Amino acid sequence: MQLRPEITSVPESPLVQIATVAEAMPGAIKLCYGEPDLPTPEFICRAANEAALGGHTFYTHTAGYSALREAIAEKIRELHDVSYAPDEIMTSVGGSMAIYSAIRACVGADDNAVVITPAYAIFANGIRMSGGEVRAVPLARDGARFCLDIERVRHAMDERTRMIVVNSPSNPTGWMIDADEQRALYQLAVEYDAMLLADEVYERLAFGEPIAPSFARIAGDREHLIIINSFSKTYNMTGWRLGWAQASTGLIRAMTSSVEFMTSNAAAMVQQAGIVALRDGEPHVRELRAHYAARRAQVMDALGSMPGVSLPAPAGAFYAFARIEGLDDSSAFTMRLLRQHGVALAPGSAFGGAGEGHVRLCFASTEGTLARALDRLREFMATAPVA
């Protein structure tokens, strides 16, 4: 039997290849993953345990408990002064499921979608799996920083464009969109009657700002905007798989209907823990942001002293996306680094063509772990050829 080409054409990620080798290497320092090495806070774990013992072990509504959707809506009001109703919110099995269901609801065969890159491969592959064409629009470089070139985006769009995808703060670059760029991108979506999919899962992890700007603040309506968010990064809950989408009532209803036949609902006790995280988690968020700010400074100082390495200062998230002079095969480079020095970084090519020549280092680790990894990287850079 022949498998569907939109599925078989999805390539194995270079990131998966690195991670697979790293997992089999005792003592390897794994900075290739997009998650912290810090555990979920005890108060969230306790809430899940108490919820399970208290009977939250059954199916819920596919969109999630109404109490959780109300808690999410309240947090959105608190952070952004924007009101969403519970029926404009759908919880999901991680932000990934929300992203895929949003793409499936909007993009199909003969459609195209613009993706601001470098970007996590979920967007491009979700579009391909839906039968659509990916139109990658790389961020521009303005000196040492990344920036959005809105004319590049406009040039990539046509009458078949159904979606614009942007992730800010960005994985892998740490770039953070500003309000003027948000307005310009949103107006393009309205002009072309396309959906703007904004992945804001790192919004609480901003440096120099209390929170990253949300598209919810500038959108004139809900008909051209889907926002994706997650508990994973803000509350160290990556393995818990709990996220959400916020959009118009009609789109949320359509996405909920489709998700019923993909994953059904997020685990009941995890949803209850999510309510507690939102309610009681602000002290944790403040501590986490301070920890990441210190690790960011540690990494920027170390990479900045390595010859041939340039690093735009990450404005948000917990990644350093370093460009290495002369590097044209980041997959081979990161594999040599791993095999010779036991440090796993993500190759820039895992984030699309615009990522080649870079490596991504996740600094959501302890100070000691990062220090050891950076020492090994410095030794490797001093002795190993780039090409």
Secondary structure as GFF3:
##gff-version 3
##sequence-region A 1 387
A	DSSP	alpha_helix	5	8	.	.	.	ID=ss1
A	DSSP	alpha_helix	14	23	.	.	.	ID=ss2
A	DSSP	beta_strand	29	30	.	.	.	ID=ss3
A	DSSP	alpha_helix	42	53	.	.	.	ID=ss4
A	DSSP	alpha_helix	66	80	.	.	.	ID=ss5
A	DSSP	three_ten_helix	86	88	.	.	.	ID=ss6
A	DSSP	beta_strand	89	92	.	.	.	ID=ss7
A	DSSP	alpha_helix	94	106	.	.	.	ID=ss8
A	DSSP	beta_strand	112	117	.	.	.	ID=ss9
A	DSSP	alpha_helix	122	129	.	.	.	ID=ss10
A	DSSP	beta_strand	133	138	.	.	.	ID=ss11
A	DSSP	beta_strand	140	142	.	.	.	ID=ss12
A	DSSP	beta_strand	145	147	.	.	.	ID=ss13
A	DSSP	alpha_helix	150	156	.	.	.	ID=ss14
A	DSSP	beta_strand	161	167	.	.	.	ID=ss15
A	DSSP	alpha_helix	179	191	.	.	.	ID=ss16
A	DSSP	beta_strand	195	199	.	.	.	ID=ss17
A	DSSP	three_ten_helix	215	217	.	.	.	ID=ss18
A	DSSP	beta_strand	225	230	.	.	.	ID=ss19
A	DSSP	three_ten_helix	238	240	.	.	.	ID=ss20
A	DSSP	beta_strand	243	246	.	.	.	ID=ss21
A	DSSP	alpha_helix	249	259	.	.	.	ID=ss22
A	DSSP	alpha_helix	268	280	.	.	.	ID=ss23
A	DSSP	alpha_helix	282	304	.	.	.	ID=ss24
A	DSSP	beta_strand	309	310	.	.	.	ID=ss25
A	DSSP	beta_strand	319	324	.	.	.	ID=ss26
A	DSSP	alpha_helix	330	341	.	.	.	ID=ss27
A	DSSP	beta_strand	343	344	.	.	.	ID=ss28
A	DSSP	beta_strand	346	347	.	.	.	ID=ss29
A	DSSP	three_ten_helix	348	351	.	.	.	ID=ss30
A	DSSP	three_ten_helix	353	355	.	.	.	ID=ss31
A	DSSP	beta_strand	358	362	.	.	.	ID=ss32
A	DSSP	alpha_helix	367	383	.	.	.	ID=ss33
###
